[in-house]
Amino acid sequence: MGVIRFRKDAEGSGVILIQRGKEPDSLLKYRKSTPGACYEELPAKPREDIRSQMWEEQRGLCAYCMRKLDSYQAVRIEHYLARNPEDGEYDAASTLDYKHMLGVCYGNSLQPDVREEDRTCDAHRGRTKLTVNPYELSSIRKIHYTRNGYITSDDEDIKRDVDETLNLNCIALSLPESRKGALERTQRELREMCKNKGHDAYVRALRSRYKRYVVDRAYTPYCGIVIEWLEKELGIN
């Protein structure tokens, strides 16, 4: 059996790289048959198809915080390029560009009387422009994790995206604690799996788990912190 070699510019990253397939047929049909088509007037059928397809493509995870979305009905359709940006430039055609859409959670916004500081993701972002680009590997490679589960970055603009715009270290939703827990569970599993088996067995287990994420795209909630740890353990620079 050949050895699988991983490179830092492979798909693995501290957050999932969003990969969009062909747009849903119902969305294409609406765009082509409706003069002046825009997202605000999008019928229920293409909205449902968009949610369903994004949920499948993102393996049931929020594109921002990586929380689990139990079904496609739990998906909120987010536009990476804000539909009504702060500069006021509205482009109706761009609001229907599937390759600029993201499936996200509701960011705690469905809770009654929730405070602004307790919202996350799109619900906290509003119309603010983002620097981090979930479609570009070079961009999401600038995101890192602390051992306590906090997301951070050496890039000040991306750090602002994480901390202020998207509020991805929200304590009210236990996001740092959940990430830390995901990492600790993986570490325990691997230790138990390789107990009394030696270092080579441990490395093989690390590589197998890493392959599961970067090749098979078998994502699990908050797996970004796990992927980054695996890269460190495997010496992937």
N, C-alpha and C positions, 0 to 999 in steps of 0.2 A: 504493500500500500504506500502510495506517495505521501510525502509530508506536505501538509497544507501550510503555506507561508502567508503571513499577514503583514501588511504594511500600514503605516500610520495614515496613509492617504486612502486606505480602504474604507468601506462604509461604516465601520465601527466608530462610535463617537459618544461623547457624554450626553448627547440628546439624539433623538431619532432624526434621521435625514428623511424629509418628506419626499416621496416619489409618487407622482400622479400618473395614473393611466389615462386612457382615452376618456373624454368627457361622457357622461351618461347620454344615451340617445334622446331622452326626453328634453334634456337641456339644449342639445343641438337643434332639435326640432323647434323648440320655442324661439331660440335666437334667430333662426332662418325664416320663420313664418310670421314674426311679429315686428313690424316697423317700430323703431325706437325702443326696442326691448331693453329692459333694465331689471336689476335684481329685485327692486321694491315691488314690482308687479309680477314676479315669478309665480306661476301656479303651484298648487300643492304637490302635484305628481313629480315634477323635476326636483323640487326641494327634498322630497322624500328619497328620490333616487340619489341625489348628491350626498345626503347624510349616510345612506346605506353604503355607497361605494367608498366614501372616505373612511368610514368605520372599518371596512374590510382592509383597505390599503394601509391604515395606521395601526392595524392589529388591535383595534379596540381601545387605543390610548388617546388621551388628549394631546394634541400637538405641542402644547406649551408645557404644562406641568407634569404630563405623563401619568396622570391618574387613570384608573380604569373606567371606561364607559361601558355600562352593562349591556347596552344594545344601541342600535343606530338611532333609536328615538331619543337617546340621551345626548346626541351630538348637536352642538350649536355650530352653525355655519359662520365661520370667521373669514374675513378678507384680509390677507396680508397687507395689501394696499388698501387702506381705509376707503370705504365707499364715499364718505364725506370728510375728506382730510382737513386738517387745521388750516391749510392754505386756501380752502374753499374751492379747489378745482375738481369738479365732478365730471367723470367720464362714464357715461352709462354703459358703453360696451365693455369696459374693463371690469365692471361689477359682475359680469357674467362669464368671466374668464376662469374656467375650472382650475387651471394650473396656478391660480393665485388664491384659491380657497383652502381653508384649513378646517379640520374637524376638531373642535375644542369642547371642554366641559362648560357648564354654566357658571363656573367660578364663584359658587356660593351665592349667586344673585337671586336664587329662588327662595331664600330664607326671608321671612318677614322682618322688616326693619333692620336688615343687615347693614352694618357700618361700611363706609367706603373702604376703609383700611382692611376690612375682612373679605373683600372681594379679590379675585385673582383673574389671570388670563384676560380674555377679551372683555369680560365684565368690568375689569379694572382699567383696561387700556384706553377705552374710549376712542378718540380719533387721533391719538398720538402716533407719529411715524416711528417705525422700528428700524434699528440699525442691524440687529441680528436677522439673518435670513435663513429660515429653516429648510430652504431648498438648496442651499449652498454648503458643501462640506467645509470649505475653508472658513466660513462664518461660524458654524456651530462648533468647529474645533476650538474656538476661542472661549468656549464655556467650560468651566471646571467645577469640581465639588470639594467641599471641605469634609473632613472625617465625621463631622456632626450633621452632614446632610444638607448643608446650605449650598445653593448655586452661586457661583461668582465668576468673575472674568478679570483678566489684566487689562482688557480693553475697556476704558472708562465709559464709552457710549453703550457697549453691550451690557456692562454691569448696571448701568442706569435702566436699560430695558428690563433686566431681570429683577432688580430691586424695586424700582419705582413704577415703571410703566405696566409691567405684567404682575408684579407683586408675587413672584414665584417662591419667596421665602416666607410666605404667610403662616404665622404661628397659629391663627385661628383654625386653619384647616390641617394643622400638624404636618405640613409638607416636608420640612427638614427632618422631623422625626420619622415620617414614613419612608423617606429615602434611606435614612440611616438604618432603619429596620430591614429594608429590602437588601441592603448590602450585608448586614450581619447574618441574615438568613442564608444567603448564598455562601458566605464564608463558613458557617456551621455545616451546611450540606457538604461542601467540598472537603472539609476536615474529616467528617464522618465517613465519607465515601473513600477517602484515601488513608484512613487510620491504619497504621502498621504496614503500609504498602510502599513506603519510600518516596524519595523526591521525584523520581521519574514518573511514577504514577500520578503524583500531584500535578506535574506539568501537563501530562496528558489530559487530566480532568479539566484543567484551566483552559487548554486549547479547545477541548470539546465544547465547553460552555461558551467560549468566545465565538466559536463557529456557529453555534446555535443562534447567536444574535446577529453577527455580521454577514453570514452567508445565508442562513435559513430565515432570517428576519423573524424569529420566534420571540417577539418582544413580550416582556412582562412589565407590570406597573413599576414605575420608577427605575427601570433597568439602566438608565443613563449612568447613574453612580456606580452600578455594578460593572458596566462596560469599561468605564474609566479605570476602575480598580484592576480589572483583568488585564488591561493594557499595561499597567504599571508592573503587575506581577510577571507578565510575559516579556517585559522589556521592549514593548513596542513603542518606539519613539516617534 
